[in-house]
Amino acid sequence: MRILCTALLGLALSAAPALAQHWITPETCDLSGARIHDEVLPQAELKALQAEAARVPFGLGRFWKVTAPSGAVSYVWGTFHSNDPAALALPEPVLDAVAGARLFMPEIDAVAPSRRSLEQRQHYDYGYKLTPGPHKGLAPETIEYLGARLQTLGFDREYIGELTLTALAEIVLSDPCLDFARGVYPIQDDLVQLEAAKSGVIIKPLENEQDLLEFLSRTANAPVAEALINTNASAFRPEGFYKARQTGFTLTRQGQTATALLWERADLQALFGMERGAQMQDQMDSYMLVHRNAVFFDAARAELEQGGAFLSVGAFHLPGEEGLLALIEQAGFKVSRIPVPGELTSYPQE
């Protein structure tokens, strides 16, 4: 999500610079030479997670072929939301499938289709609280991160109390490592979409760009918004940031999407406690993954039946019994993995 973050960055150009988020630098964001670091994911824990991940449907692999009962073929690619050059080296089979697609279907399409839609984006309706005050559902560590992030954008830490949960969610959903090459290097999702556009492929998003904002803005969904903010903010804490970032990227690049998801859950439980950490993860996933996977499939089903579609979604949408690939398979499609260079061919056996 980019609307508010883009607006904040624009406003920050005229604000005084602040030495915040000092641990987030081009060096600590660098994914070149990324590997799994024992300090954040010891071998014993990795093996235990892999053993569990091996039982998760579609838990290994990012690139998949979908064959309809008629024989029509489509593809699904799991992206990594980063603009680091290491994440932008797309496998040739993926590029070939994009270029040959009839229809490209990203999660959302952030390209403004008209002047009117562009102007509507500038009038952000979800950003400011009518009654400023503290956010009681956010952890102290989360408040600390948000304060540092706002300082980086040129605002006072106290500005947190002026913003809605929806606005804060947008802030934490934007990776601060994107800052260093923002507007120069696209995130991987946008690069894949650009390749489709260059090939003249029709682009049809799986979800309306405003759907998430509208959901988070409802009072009844505040627990989900709080869980989303707490979980995403925890990924950017100073302790072990560089090694955790490289480890997460390596797992995803190796196709270990289920392992990465399970590691994220274990990390939240270690940080917030077993019960609260699991609850946060479940609350966030109930909408961000489970609900949206169903929305994605509903939007794509007819196109998959026709064939020639290329679906591009975050890699965490792929695995699991309620993952996008499982939903596709349950509807009668054949789903088969296409391994790409750098991925594991199978999970290690004990």
C-alpha positions as CSV (number, residue, x, y, z in Angstrom):
1,M,0.0,0.0,0.0
2,R,1.5,3.3,-1.1
3,I,-1.0,6.2,-1.0
4,L,-0.4,7.7,2.5
5,C,3.3,6.7,2.5
6,T,3.8,8.6,-0.8
7,A,2.0,11.6,0.6
8,L,4.1,11.6,3.8
9,L,7.3,11.3,1.9
10,G,6.3,14.3,-0.2
11,L,5.5,16.4,2.9
12,A,8.7,15.3,4.5
13,L,10.8,17.0,1.9
14,S,10.1,20.4,3.5
15,A,10.6,19.1,7.1
16,A,13.7,19.1,9.2
17,P,15.8,15.9,8.9
18,A,16.0,13.6,11.9
19,L,18.4,10.9,12.8
20,A,15.9,8.1,13.3
21,Q,16.0,4.5,12.2
22,H,19.8,4.7,12.4
23,W,20.0,0.9,12.1
24,I,18.3,0.9,8.6
25,T,21.0,1.8,6.1
26,P,21.9,0.8,2.6
27,E,24.3,-1.7,4.1
28,T,21.9,-3.4,6.5
29,C,19.2,-3.5,3.8
30,D,21.6,-5.0,1.2
31,L,20.4,-8.5,0.1
32,S,23.4,-9.3,-2.1
33,G,25.1,-12.4,-0.8
34,A,22.1,-13.1,1.5
35,R,22.1,-16.3,3.5
36,I,20.4,-18.0,6.4
37,H,22.1,-16.7,9.6
38,D,22.4,-19.1,12.5
39,E,22.2,-16.3,15.0
40,V,18.5,-15.6,14.1
41,L,17.6,-19.0,12.8
42,P,19.7,-21.8,14.4
43,Q,20.1,-25.0,12.4
44,A,18.1,-27.0,14.9
45,E,15.1,-24.6,14.7
46,L,15.4,-24.5,10.9
47,K,15.2,-28.3,10.7
48,A,12.2,-28.4,13.0
49,L,10.5,-25.7,10.9
50,Q,11.3,-27.5,7.7
51,A,9.9,-30.8,9.0
52,E,6.6,-28.9,9.8
53,A,6.7,-27.0,6.5
54,A,7.0,-30.3,4.5
55,R,3.5,-31.1,5.6
56,V,2.0,-27.8,4.4
57,P,0.3,-28.0,1.0
58,F,2.2,-26.1,-1.7
59,G,4.7,-25.1,0.9
60,L,7.8,-25.2,-1.4
61,G,8.1,-23.2,-4.6
62,R,7.2,-19.8,-6.0
63,F,6.3,-20.6,-9.6
64,W,3.3,-22.8,-10.5
65,K,1.5,-24.0,-13.6
66,V,-2.3,-24.1,-13.4
67,T,-4.1,-26.4,-15.9
68,A,-7.8,-26.1,-16.3
69,P,-10.0,-29.2,-16.9
70,S,-10.1,-28.0,-20.6
71,G,-6.3,-28.1,-20.7
72,A,-6.0,-24.3,-20.8
73,V,-2.8,-23.2,-19.0
74,S,-2.1,-20.3,-16.7
75,Y,0.7,-19.4,-14.2
76,V,1.1,-18.2,-10.6
77,W,4.2,-16.4,-9.3
78,G,4.9,-15.6,-5.7
79,T,6.7,-12.3,-5.3
80,F,9.0,-10.8,-2.7
81,H,8.0,-7.2,-2.0
82,S,11.5,-5.6,-2.3
83,N,13.3,-3.2,-4.7
84,D,16.7,-4.7,-3.8
85,P,18.6,-5.7,-7.0
86,A,18.9,-9.2,-5.7
87,A,15.1,-9.5,-5.7
88,L,14.8,-8.0,-9.2
89,A,16.7,-10.8,-10.9
90,L,13.6,-12.6,-12.2
91,P,14.0,-16.2,-13.5
92,E,13.8,-16.6,-17.3
93,P,10.8,-19.0,-17.2
94,V,8.8,-16.4,-15.3
95,L,9.7,-13.6,-17.7
96,D,8.8,-15.9,-20.7
97,A,5.4,-16.8,-19.1
98,V,4.7,-13.1,-18.4
99,A,5.5,-12.1,-22.0
100,G,3.3,-14.8,-23.4
101,A,0.3,-14.2,-21.2
102,R,-3.1,-13.2,-22.4
103,L,-3.8,-11.4,-19.1
104,F,-1.7,-10.2,-16.2
105,M,-3.3,-10.2,-12.7
106,P,-1.4,-8.5,-9.9
107,E,-2.7,-8.1,-6.4
108,I,-3.6,-4.5,-7.1
109,D,-2.8,-2.1,-10.0
110,A,-1.3,1.1,-8.6
111,V,-1.2,2.7,-12.0
112,A,-3.8,5.6,-12.0
113,P,-6.2,5.0,-14.9
114,S,-7.3,8.7,-15.1
115,R,-6.6,12.2,-13.9
116,R,-9.7,11.9,-11.7
117,S,-8.5,8.8,-10.0
118,L,-5.1,10.3,-9.4
119,E,-6.6,13.4,-7.8
120,Q,-8.9,11.2,-5.6
121,R,-5.7,9.5,-4.2
122,Q,-4.5,12.8,-3.0
123,H,-7.6,13.3,-0.8
124,Y,-6.8,10.6,1.8
125,D,-9.9,9.9,3.8
126,Y,-8.5,7.3,6.2
127,G,-5.5,9.1,7.6
128,Y,-6.5,11.4,10.5
129,K,-8.3,10.7,13.8
130,L,-11.2,12.9,14.7
131,T,-10.1,12.8,18.3
132,P,-6.4,12.5,18.7
133,G,-5.1,10.2,21.4
134,P,-3.0,7.1,22.1
135,H,-3.5,3.7,20.4
136,K,-3.9,1.3,23.4
137,G,-3.8,-1.8,21.2
138,L,-0.3,-1.2,20.0
139,A,2.7,-2.7,21.9
140,P,5.3,-0.3,23.3
141,E,7.9,-1.7,20.8
142,T,5.5,-0.9,18.0
143,I,5.0,2.7,19.2
144,E,8.8,3.0,19.4
145,Y,9.2,1.8,15.8
146,L,6.4,4.0,14.5
147,G,7.9,7.0,16.3
148,A,11.3,6.4,14.7
149,R,9.6,5.9,11.3
150,L,7.7,9.1,11.5
151,Q,10.9,10.9,12.5
152,T,12.6,9.4,9.4
153,L,9.7,10.9,7.3
154,G,10.3,14.3,9.0
155,F,7.6,14.3,11.6
156,D,7.5,14.5,15.4
157,R,7.0,11.2,17.2
158,E,3.8,12.5,18.8
159,Y,2.2,12.6,15.4
160,I,1.3,8.9,16.0
161,G,-1.7,10.0,18.1
162,E,-3.0,12.1,15.2
163,L,-3.1,9.2,12.7
164,T,-5.7,6.4,12.4
165,L,-4.9,2.7,12.6
166,T,-5.4,2.6,8.8
167,A,-2.7,5.2,8.3
168,L,-0.3,3.5,10.7
169,A,-0.9,0.2,8.9
170,E,0.1,1.7,5.6
171,I,3.2,3.0,7.2
172,V,4.3,-0.4,8.5
173,L,3.3,-2.1,5.2
174,S,5.9,0.0,3.4
175,D,9.4,-1.5,3.8
176,P,11.7,1.3,5.0
177,C,14.5,-0.3,3.0
178,L,12.6,0.9,-0.1
179,D,13.5,4.5,0.8
180,F,17.1,4.4,-0.5
181,A,16.1,3.6,-4.2
182,R,12.5,4.7,-4.2
183,G,11.5,6.0,-7.6
184,V,14.6,4.4,-9.1
185,Y,14.3,0.7,-8.6
186,P,10.8,-0.8,-8.6
187,I,9.7,-3.5,-6.2
188,Q,9.6,-6.9,-7.7
189,D,5.8,-6.9,-8.0
190,D,6.0,-3.7,-10.1
191,L,8.8,-5.0,-12.2
192,V,6.8,-8.1,-13.2
193,Q,3.9,-5.8,-14.0
194,L,6.2,-3.6,-16.1
195,E,7.4,-6.6,-18.0
196,A,3.7,-7.5,-18.8
197,A,3.0,-3.9,-19.9
198,K,6.1,-3.9,-22.1
199,S,4.8,-7.0,-23.8
200,G,1.3,-5.5,-24.3
201,V,-0.4,-7.8,-21.9
202,I,-3.8,-6.7,-20.6
203,I,-3.6,-5.9,-16.8
204,K,-6.5,-6.7,-14.5
205,P,-5.9,-6.6,-10.8
206,L,-7.2,-9.2,-8.4
207,E,-8.3,-6.7,-5.8
208,N,-9.4,-3.0,-5.7
209,E,-6.6,-0.8,-4.3
210,Q,-9.0,0.7,-1.7
211,D,-10.4,-2.6,-0.3
212,L,-7.8,-3.0,2.4
213,L,-8.1,0.6,3.5
214,E,-11.8,0.4,3.7
215,F,-11.6,-2.8,5.7
216,L,-9.1,-1.4,8.2
217,S,-11.0,1.8,8.6
218,R,-14.0,0.0,10.1
219,T,-14.2,0.2,13.9
220,A,-15.1,-3.5,14.2
221,N,-11.8,-4.4,12.5
222,A,-9.5,-2.5,14.8
223,P,-8.1,-5.7,16.3
224,V,-7.0,-6.9,12.9
225,A,-5.5,-3.5,12.2
226,E,-3.6,-3.6,15.5
227,A,-2.4,-7.1,14.9
228,L,-1.2,-6.1,11.4
229,I,0.7,-3.1,12.8
230,N,2.2,-5.0,15.7
231,T,3.4,-7.9,13.5
232,N,4.8,-5.9,10.7
233,A,6.5,-3.3,12.9
234,S,8.3,-6.2,14.8
235,A,10.1,-7.1,11.6
236,F,12.0,-3.8,11.6
237,R,13.3,-3.8,15.2
238,P,17.0,-3.0,15.5
239,E,18.1,-6.3,17.1
240,G,19.4,-8.6,14.4
241,F,17.7,-6.6,11.6
242,Y,20.3,-7.2,8.9
243,K,20.6,-11.0,9.6
244,A,16.8,-11.5,9.9
245,R,16.2,-9.6,6.7
246,Q,18.8,-11.7,4.8
247,T,17.4,-14.9,6.3
248,G,13.8,-14.2,5.4
249,F,14.8,-13.3,1.8
250,T,17.0,-16.4,1.5
251,L,14.1,-18.7,2.6
252,T,11.8,-17.1,0.1
253,R,14.3,-17.2,-2.7
254,Q,14.9,-20.9,-2.0
255,G,11.1,-21.4,-2.3
256,Q,10.7,-22.2,1.4
257,T,7.5,-20.1,1.7
258,A,6.0,-22.4,4.4
259,T,9.2,-22.3,6.4
260,A,9.3,-18.5,6.2
261,L,5.7,-18.3,7.4
262,L,6.3,-20.7,10.3
263,W,9.4,-18.8,11.3
264,E,7.5,-15.5,11.3
265,R,5.0,-17.1,13.7
266,A,7.7,-18.5,16.0
267,D,9.4,-15.1,16.1
268,L,6.1,-13.3,17.1
269,Q,5.6,-15.9,19.8
270,A,9.1,-15.4,21.1
271,L,8.6,-11.6,21.1
272,F,5.1,-11.3,22.4
273,G,4.5,-14.6,24.2
274,M,3.1,-17.9,22.9
275,E,-0.6,-17.0,23.2
276,R,-0.5,-13.3,22.2
277,G,2.0,-13.9,19.4
278,A,-0.2,-16.7,17.9
279,Q,-3.3,-14.5,18.3
280,M,-1.7,-11.6,16.5
281,Q,-0.6,-13.8,13.6
282,D,-4.1,-15.4,13.3
283,Q,-5.9,-12.1,13.4
284,M,-3.7,-10.6,10.7
285,D,-3.7,-13.7,8.5
286,S,-7.5,-14.0,8.8
287,Y,-7.8,-11.0,6.5
288,M,-4.5,-10.4,4.8
289,L,-4.1,-14.0,3.6
290,V,-7.3,-16.1,4.1
291,H,-9.9,-13.6,3.2
292,R,-7.9,-12.0,0.4
293,N,-6.9,-15.4,-1.1
294,A,-10.6,-16.1,-1.5
295,V,-11.1,-12.7,-3.1
296,F,-8.1,-13.3,-5.4
297,F,-9.5,-16.7,-6.5
298,D,-13.0,-15.4,-7.1
299,A,-11.5,-12.7,-9.4
300,A,-9.2,-15.2,-11.2
301,R,-11.4,-18.3,-11.6
302,A,-13.0,-17.5,-14.9
303,E,-9.7,-16.3,-16.3
304,L,-7.9,-19.5,-15.2
305,E,-10.7,-21.5,-16.9
306,Q,-10.0,-19.7,-20.1
307,G,-6.2,-19.9,-19.7
308,G,-3.4,-17.6,-20.6
309,A,-3.6,-15.8,-17.2
310,F,-0.5,-14.9,-15.1
311,L,-1.2,-14.3,-11.4
312,S,1.4,-12.3,-9.5
313,V,0.9,-12.3,-5.7
314,G,3.0,-12.1,-2.6
315,A,4.7,-15.5,-1.9
316,F,3.0,-15.9,1.4
317,H,-0.4,-16.2,-0.4
318,L,0.7,-19.5,-2.0
319,P,1.1,-22.1,0.8
320,G,-1.4,-23.7,3.2
321,E,-4.8,-25.3,3.2
322,E,-6.4,-21.9,2.7
323,G,-3.7,-20.7,0.4
324,L,-4.4,-19.5,-3.1
325,L,-3.0,-22.6,-4.7
326,A,-5.1,-24.9,-2.5
327,L,-8.2,-23.0,-3.5
328,I,-7.3,-23.3,-7.1
329,E,-6.7,-27.0,-6.8
330,Q,-9.9,-27.6,-4.8
331,A,-11.9,-26.0,-7.7
332,G,-10.7,-28.8,-10.1
333,F,-7.6,-27.3,-11.6
334,K,-4.3,-29.1,-11.7
335,V,-1.5,-27.2,-10.0
336,S,2.1,-28.3,-10.6
337,R,5.3,-26.7,-9.5
338,I,7.9,-25.3,-11.9
339,P,11.2,-25.1,-9.9
340,V,13.4,-22.1,-10.7
341,P,17.1,-21.7,-10.2
342,G,18.1,-21.2,-6.6
343,E,15.2,-23.1,-5.1
344,L,15.2,-26.3,-3.1
345,T,13.9,-29.2,-5.0
346,S,12.5,-30.7,-1.8
347,Y,12.6,-30.2,1.9
348,P,15.5,-31.9,3.6
349,Q,14.7,-35.3,5.1
350,E,15.7,-36.3,8.6
